[in-house]
Amino acid sequence: MGGTINDEALVGELRALYARIDAHYADWTCPSSTECCRFGVTGRQPYVTSIEIAMVERAIARRGGMPSAKKHALPLTNDPRRERICPLLNRDNRCSIYADRPFGCRTFFCDRATQGEGPTRAVLQEHVNELRALAERHKLGGDAPRPLMRVLGRE
């Protein structure tokens, strides 16, 4: 994984961006099925930029490390290898770093979610561009997204 974020101004900008993104989805509901955290089931996983990686690392450090494999989420299928469960999901089926979860986790919803209005594609793309610019300022090449599982050493 990457290093720590030294520039608290960038952290503040990332948190402000996350707050704007979350506001766009305020009228959506999540059934807490954890389907979005089952990358093998959905065929998708979040890709993270350098600043998001640093934010995830800080959140993991604050909580005292990664959730124990023994305390990991219960499988949805009979073949847990097919699920590829996010290692940040705890046994209570909750994200252990929810407040600091990456952009991709904030904008992906399963078919079970009750969808509100949400942002337009153009607004969402503006937020993606803002995240990339922030990541580029964080670290040269930081805007190149990487799969979350690879970043966490699980792929």
C-alpha positions as CSV (number, residue, x, y, z in Angstrom):
1,M,0.0,0.0,0.0
2,G,1.1,3.6,-0.3
3,G,2.2,6.1,2.2
4,T,0.4,8.5,4.5
5,I,-1.2,11.8,3.5
6,N,1.0,14.7,4.8
7,D,-1.0,17.5,3.3
8,E,-4.1,18.0,5.5
9,A,-5.5,20.5,2.9
10,L,-5.8,17.6,0.4
11,V,-7.5,15.5,3.0
12,G,-10.0,18.3,3.6
13,E,-10.6,18.6,-0.1
14,L,-11.2,14.9,-0.4
15,R,-13.6,14.9,2.5
16,A,-15.5,17.9,0.9
17,L,-15.7,16.0,-2.4
18,Y,-17.0,12.9,-0.6
19,A,-19.6,15.1,1.2
20,R,-20.9,16.5,-2.2
21,I,-21.1,13.0,-3.6
22,D,-22.9,11.7,-0.6
23,A,-25.4,14.6,-0.8
24,H,-26.3,13.5,-4.4
25,Y,-27.3,10.1,-3.1
26,A,-29.1,11.3,0.1
27,D,-32.5,10.2,-1.2
28,W,-31.3,6.7,-2.0
29,T,-31.7,3.8,0.4
30,C,-29.4,0.8,0.8
31,P,-30.8,-2.6,2.0
32,S,-27.4,-3.4,3.6
33,S,-27.2,-6.6,1.6
34,T,-23.4,-6.1,1.2
35,E,-23.8,-7.2,-2.4
36,C,-21.7,-4.3,-3.6
37,C,-18.9,-5.6,-1.3
38,R,-19.0,-9.0,-3.1
39,F,-16.7,-8.2,-6.0
40,G,-17.0,-11.8,-7.5
41,V,-20.8,-11.6,-7.4
42,T,-21.1,-8.2,-9.0
43,G,-18.1,-8.5,-11.3
44,R,-17.0,-5.1,-10.2
45,Q,-14.7,-3.6,-7.6
46,P,-13.8,0.0,-6.8
47,Y,-10.6,1.4,-8.4
48,V,-8.8,3.8,-6.1
49,T,-6.5,6.7,-6.7
50,S,-3.4,7.5,-4.6
51,I,-5.2,9.9,-2.2
52,E,-8.0,7.4,-1.7
53,I,-5.5,4.7,-0.9
54,A,-3.9,7.0,1.7
55,M,-7.3,7.7,3.2
56,V,-8.1,4.0,3.4
57,E,-4.8,3.3,5.0
58,R,-5.4,6.0,7.6
59,A,-8.8,4.6,8.4
60,I,-7.4,1.1,8.7
61,A,-4.7,2.4,11.1
62,R,-7.2,4.3,13.2
63,R,-9.3,1.1,13.7
64,G,-6.2,-0.9,14.6
65,G,-5.7,-2.8,11.4
66,M,-7.7,-4.8,8.9
67,P,-10.7,-6.8,10.1
68,S,-9.7,-10.3,11.2
69,A,-10.3,-13.0,8.6
70,K,-12.1,-14.9,11.4
71,K,-14.4,-11.9,11.8
72,H,-15.1,-11.5,8.1
73,A,-18.6,-11.2,6.5
74,L,-20.5,-14.4,6.1
75,P,-20.8,-15.6,2.5
76,L,-23.8,-15.1,0.3
77,T,-23.1,-18.1,-1.9
78,N,-22.0,-21.7,-1.3
79,D,-18.7,-20.9,-2.9
80,P,-17.0,-18.0,-1.0
81,R,-14.1,-18.0,-3.5
82,R,-16.5,-16.8,-6.2
83,E,-17.6,-13.9,-4.0
84,R,-14.2,-12.2,-3.5
85,I,-15.5,-10.4,-0.4
86,C,-14.0,-7.0,0.3
87,P,-11.5,-7.5,3.2
88,L,-12.8,-4.3,4.7
89,L,-16.3,-5.8,5.3
90,N,-16.6,-7.1,8.9
91,R,-18.5,-10.0,10.2
92,D,-21.4,-7.7,11.1
93,N,-21.8,-7.1,7.3
94,R,-20.7,-3.5,7.7
95,C,-17.8,-1.6,6.1
96,S,-15.1,-1.2,8.8
97,I,-14.1,2.2,7.2
98,Y,-17.5,3.4,6.0
99,A,-16.8,7.2,6.6
100,D,-13.6,6.9,4.6
101,R,-14.8,4.5,1.9
102,P,-13.6,5.3,-1.7
103,F,-15.5,7.1,-4.4
104,G,-16.5,3.8,-6.1
105,C,-18.1,2.5,-3.0
106,R,-20.1,5.7,-2.6
107,T,-21.5,5.6,-6.2
108,F,-22.2,1.9,-6.8
109,F,-25.6,0.6,-5.8
110,C,-27.0,-2.9,-6.2
111,D,-30.4,-3.6,-7.8
112,R,-31.9,-3.9,-4.4
113,A,-31.3,-0.2,-3.6
114,T,-34.2,2.2,-3.8
115,Q,-33.0,4.8,-6.2
116,G,-33.5,8.5,-5.8
117,E,-32.8,11.2,-8.3
118,G,-29.0,11.0,-8.0
119,P,-26.5,13.1,-10.0
120,T,-26.5,13.4,-13.8
121,R,-23.7,11.6,-15.7
122,A,-22.2,15.0,-16.3
123,V,-22.1,15.9,-12.6
124,L,-20.7,12.5,-11.7
125,Q,-18.0,12.9,-14.4
126,E,-17.2,16.4,-12.9
127,H,-16.6,14.7,-9.6
128,V,-14.5,12.0,-11.2
129,N,-12.4,14.7,-12.8
130,E,-12.1,16.5,-9.5
131,L,-10.9,13.3,-7.8
132,R,-8.3,12.7,-10.5
133,A,-7.0,16.2,-10.2
134,L,-6.8,16.0,-6.4
135,A,-5.0,12.6,-6.7
136,E,-2.5,14.1,-9.2
137,R,-1.7,16.9,-6.8
138,H,-1.3,14.2,-4.0
139,K,1.2,12.1,-5.9
140,L,2.7,12.2,-9.4
141,G,0.6,9.6,-11.3
142,G,-1.7,9.3,-8.4
143,D,-4.7,9.7,-10.7
144,A,-4.1,6.3,-12.2
145,P,-6.7,4.1,-10.4
146,R,-5.8,0.7,-9.1
147,P,-8.2,-2.2,-8.1
148,L,-8.9,-2.0,-4.3
149,M,-8.3,-5.7,-3.8
150,R,-4.8,-5.4,-5.3
151,V,-4.0,-2.3,-3.2
152,L,-5.1,-4.2,-0.1
153,G,-2.8,-7.2,-1.1
154,R,-5.7,-9.6,-1.6
155,E,-5.4,-10.1,-5.4
